Amino acid sequence: MDKILTGVAASSGKAQGKVKIVKGIEDSLSFKEGYVLVTKITDPTMVVMMGRAVAIVCDVGGITSHPAIVSREMGIPCVVATKEATTKLADEMLILVDGDKGEVYLL
Amino acid sequence: MSNRELVQWIDSVYGPSIYELLKGHGDPSVHLPFNGFNFYPVFDDLWVDKIYSAVKKARGSGLSMEELIQFLPTHSFLKFKLFELIIDFKTARTDPQKVKTIFEFFIEAIQLRAVNKNFWQDNRIREYENVDEVIASKKLVRVRDKNVSSEVGKITAGCGTLVHGLYNDFCTDFGYDVFGPYDATKQFGEGSSLFIRQFIDLKPLEIWPQKKDFPYKTIKIYSIYRNVDSQSNFIGCAMVYKQSVVDNLINFQLEIDNRFVHILEELKEVREMILKEASEHYVLYRDLGFEEQKRLWLFQLSYPFKNFFERVGVNWQPDNKMLERVKDRELVDYISSYDIPRQEFNEKFGVDYLKNIFGINCKDD
């Protein structure tokens, strides 16, 4: 298990799943239950996908930003401010998101 | 509070609280639909004058703060607007006496609602202090299925996201507030606490007439958690929980327009409706474009004060002068990073300006 990203721990818990890079609402149809939602920063149009995600990873954001607040309420792990999640990760990669430590591992 | 105490309070409580809040946000470029800190300087003098006029009328109305508070916006919103006004005072170079009048009015109102004198780091309000009464009147039910907790969490997140689009990133707190933790040990055992999430207006037709068919106006969620540590960051929705609020939910009740909803199938229906609406609404909001978003911002800012403005005889809607001021204007470059030295932060966010007013320009009481 290799640590691939470090960021800010925004919502506690650990979860693993396949990566889906999300750019906007247009990804909604292809976003399956159990994916890890990876994006620069979530926006409200992504909330349906966030409801299907097992975890969220963002390039930017802080502990009071949109992805952090939403993931805490949904009870799923979230790591923000990783700077390069959308460049280092790619669709279908299997990862583990550690929302307690703010770390992401490649499985 | 004397001026000396006030200056100390600004230094030791207010300044550090807003610093932590914004540091937690990361970067101002993530604000939606745009960075409001770079928009307010375009019309801040007009907004301060409007608030000043309403406050003066309220003070002269003979109404007590206990009466006025019924008309003022929600707790977190009032706190956040005071924070913004403090920046406005600085950027608009507001007359010190006006600053004092507005500041003292807001502080008095906020303090009247708050349980704790340190209301920047504690978002409990008196209204829900009687935990026995809340539990009995809201008929909280036990969580027997993890799916129920999950649905409650998604409904909360969906409502919070919908509000984000209805009111923009800087006025979200009107539509989304979180109160707690209230000690519920006596009722539910060691480590239990009550939180209330309040979405007071999910259908503001005065600013979004397109929403006339949306079925829900007000949603409140009453939750009992066991062993969830929380930290309040200035405003309710920025509450941070150290443990999962889904895994540790033990009792709850969802109240939609005075109707209780707690059956799994019903919760699923509500969740589907809310998430879909939140997502679609934001597409609508985003597609309005910059000019319309600026115009709408003035309404999103004013609407939460509607009841208060009307009670004291002020038109709640932005006037033509305000609308003209923002028309065809670009944002200014006032705040582009939160990662700045504390001294610069205090200067930019008006902390120093406020301190000087109370420390130097106004005589001690």
Interface residues (C-beta under 8 A of the other chain):
Chain A: V8 S12 G13 I25 S28 I41 D43 P44 T45 M46 V47 V48 M50 G51 V60 G61 G62 I63 T64 S65 H66 I69 V70 S71 R72 E73 M74 G75 V80 A81
Chain B: L21 K23 G24 H25 G26 D27 S29 V30 L32 S149 S150 G153 K154 T156 A157 G158 G160 T161 L162 H164 G165 N233 C237 A238 V240 Y241 K242 Q243 S244 V245 V246 D247 R271 L275 K276 A278 S279 H281 Y282 V283 R286
